[in-house]
Amino acid sequence: MLLRECLSDPDCGKFSVVIVDEAHERTIDTDTVLGLLKRILQRRPMLRVVVMSATLDIEKIESFFPGAPLVRVSGRRHDVSVHYMPHPVKDYVETAVACVTQIHEREAGGDILCFLTGVAEIENAVAKTKLALGDAVVEGGAAGKHPEQRERPRHVVVLPLYGTLQLEEQKKVFQAYGDHVRKIIFSTNIAETSVTIDGVVYVVDCGYQKQTLYASEGRMDYLLPAVISKAAAEQRKGRAGRTKPGKCYRLFTMENYEKFPDQTYPEILRNNFVNTLLLLLQLGVANPCDFPFIDAPPDTNMEEAFYQLMYFGAVDEELQLTAFGRQLALVPLDVCLARMLLKSASHGCAADAAVVAAMLQAGQVFLRPAHKAQQADQMHAALLDPTGGDHAGLFHVFHAYYRHQNSGEQFCYEHFLRHQSLQQALKVYHQLRALMATMQVPVRSTYRDNVVDTVALRKAILEGYFMQVAYWSVERSTYLTVRDGMPIRPHPQSSLGKKGAPRPPWILYDRIEVQGDAGACVRVACGVDVSWLLEVSTFYTNPTEINDGEILVALDRAKEQQTGGTS
């Protein structure tokens, strides 16, 4: 929000004090804000900047803001004993289930909080723990105070916690279930700093979290597990010592812990830099390479970001913003979505593209509880349109929700959809329509009688995602990314990954996820025609830029057909 404020108010003149909280998370936005504030302080020395964190690298911040006073606020914490594994574990999910089971069977009262990396792991652990504890598991109990009994509770409530969980399910984590009922909570790192759960006495830490990594070689974003930092491990441990002495069980050896990085690896060193670069150029930063970042992005990421903006037509050969680039910077979305939105007007479907953009921005929409997976799949299938791929599916889900706004929460519950995500999507959609009207972008829709023109919509999406296209290799029985021939496959939850689903020769995708032995997969994808790709960007499909011979042959064949068809 503050970054967007700076576009119209470069000196933050509306504010006398700016507080940057949770600075230790080292997101790209946080680091960019700190760099901008450092520049603003040179022009406005009376501006007060407060940087807050529980585990920040103090020396680095003090050197970044020299002379800034340091204020320490001590908090009362109880002792937490730490227990390491004697040997590395092969499967930390299985080990986590065994650990929480033993804690419940052997330890006195107190809730258990176990950190895992993602939804699939958490739902798997919840199901296995319920199976392991059998009759001890209850679905709930009489609400009351958190039990202080010293004896081991007889019963447990096993609960998941992650950002895309339905709100009603999240609330269960914060409830007290009375005497003789222990909560076992499996959570992502959302419970590390974002929320506080009273009653936790035991923490189980797998030592990993999901992180996005940008590979400049293939210009791709990957979502994959990565080891946490020592600072994050300490934060997790501290969840056990808030109200009484606790215990922390780390599912890794002390030797491995010593190899953990001291602080969380900053996003700016591992993420795509293109959105930040576009913002800096719009803010009038003459040379982004000299911008005062706490940690400067790698030169390769900076270079690739400039290339991507050139491919998008956002900067010229002098690396200056074009008129289109200035328009692009005004859209508060990822640059791919922003380009899709602005270019969609030429395909007569800007309103439809705004729906897709809003749904992709809203995060996880589909819920698939482990104990109702088949029922959820059936309800989702009734809403989706497999012929148009996942993007058209998201479009139809949005409009189904739109038609049931008056009973939206009930509709989402019945169809296993996340109500908060659809509420957010609806809000973003209206904001995007208003923005396009302000920018004088023609806002038209192809949606008639519950049918959308999926050709026009997919052409518009390709305008933003032509750098994220893959080709089906018959020879290798997999999709290969166009630029570097990396094998990928549609995720089983993608409409293209279902049994019997169509297999388009060419697809575009939103993001690549790496899932252990399963390899690289894409959750949101749709089929495209190669002729559309050649129309959108002949520069990006230049043979000198492509490494895989099979893809070169496929593109050459498509170019010959295109030439033959127009001659």
JOBELUR-V558764 format. One record per helix or strand of 2 or more residues. SS is the DSSP state (A for helix, B for strand). FROM is the first residue (numbers start at 1). LEN is the number of residues. If there is no record, write none. Layout:
((SS;FROM;LEN) (SS;FROM;LEN))
//
This chain:
((A;2;7) (B;17;4) (A;23;3) (A;28;16) (B;48;4) (A;58;7) (B;80;5) (A;92;15) (B;111;5) (A;119;18) (B;155;7) (A;167;8) (B;181;7) (A;190;4) (B;200;6) (B;208;8) (B;220;8) (A;230;9) (B;246;5) (A;254;6) (A;267;3) (A;274;9) (A;288;3) (A;299;13) (A;323;7) (A;335;13) (A;350;12) (A;370;14) (A;386;18) (A;405;11) (A;419;20) (A;454;12) (B;469;5) (B;478;4) (B;487;4) (B;506;4) (B;512;3) (A;516;3) (B;520;3) (B;525;3) (A;530;7) (A;543;3) (A;549;18))
//
